[in-house]
């Protein structure tokens, strides 16, 4: 699970981008931390770069396919 020390350094937003599941190897729509919807492992990916591929990790088949969900997005100013 992602951790943080200073809550005042993060902003809560209600954006559908955090609900979308992405396939392994897909292009990351945002820079940030992505979490596997099946097992919960996290990985960092930069906007425009590929999300971790299918062979990045394996989890039990009963957890479903590896799909990435944006957990924390970085902002660019």
C-alpha positions as CSV (number, residue, x, y, z in Angstrom):
1,X,0.0,0.0,0.0
2,X,1.3,3.4,-0.9
3,X,2.5,5.5,2.1
4,X,3.0,9.1,2.8
5,X,4.1,11.3,5.7
6,X,2.7,14.7,4.9
7,X,-1.0,14.6,4.1
8,X,-1.0,18.3,3.3
9,X,1.3,17.5,0.4
10,X,-1.5,15.6,-1.4
11,X,-4.8,16.8,-2.9
12,X,-8.0,14.8,-3.1
13,X,-9.7,14.8,-6.5
14,X,-12.8,13.0,-7.7
15,X,-11.6,12.1,-11.2
16,X,-12.7,9.1,-13.3
17,X,-9.0,8.6,-14.3
18,X,-8.6,6.8,-10.9
19,X,-11.3,4.3,-11.9
20,X,-10.0,3.1,-15.2
21,X,-8.2,-0.2,-15.5
22,X,-5.3,-0.5,-18.0
23,X,-3.8,-3.5,-19.6
24,X,-0.1,-4.5,-19.0
25,X,2.2,-2.7,-21.4
26,X,-0.4,0.0,-22.2
27,X,0.7,3.6,-22.4
28,X,0.4,5.4,-19.1
29,X,-2.1,8.3,-19.4
30,X,-0.6,10.0,-16.3
31,X,2.7,9.9,-14.4
32,X,2.3,8.4,-11.1
33,X,1.9,5.2,-9.0
34,X,-0.2,2.4,-10.5
35,X,-1.6,-0.5,-8.5
36,X,-2.5,-4.0,-9.8
37,X,-6.2,-4.4,-9.3
38,X,-5.7,-8.1,-8.6
39,X,-3.0,-8.4,-6.1
40,X,-2.2,-4.8,-5.1
41,X,1.4,-4.6,-6.0
42,X,2.4,-1.0,-7.0
43,X,4.6,0.3,-9.8
44,X,5.6,3.8,-11.0
45,X,5.1,4.8,-14.6
46,X,5.7,8.1,-16.4
47,X,3.1,9.7,-18.8
48,X,3.6,8.4,-22.3
49,X,5.7,5.4,-21.2
50,X,4.5,1.8,-21.0
51,X,2.9,0.5,-17.9
52,X,4.6,-2.7,-16.5
53,X,4.3,-5.6,-18.9
54,X,2.5,-8.9,-18.3
55,X,5.7,-10.5,-17.0
56,X,6.4,-7.7,-14.5
57,X,4.9,-9.9,-11.8
58,X,2.6,-12.9,-11.4
59,X,-0.2,-13.5,-9.0
60,X,-2.6,-16.2,-8.2
61,X,-5.0,-16.9,-11.2
62,X,-8.0,-16.5,-8.8
63,X,-7.1,-12.8,-8.5
64,X,-7.9,-12.2,-12.1
65,X,-5.8,-10.7,-14.9
66,X,-3.1,-8.1,-14.2
67,X,-4.7,-4.7,-14.7
68,X,-3.3,-1.4,-13.6
69,X,-5.3,1.4,-11.9
70,X,-3.9,4.9,-11.2
71,X,-3.4,5.2,-7.4
72,X,-1.5,8.6,-7.1
73,X,-1.0,11.0,-10.0
74,X,1.8,13.5,-10.1
75,X,1.0,17.0,-11.2
76,X,2.9,19.1,-13.7
77,X,3.1,22.8,-13.5
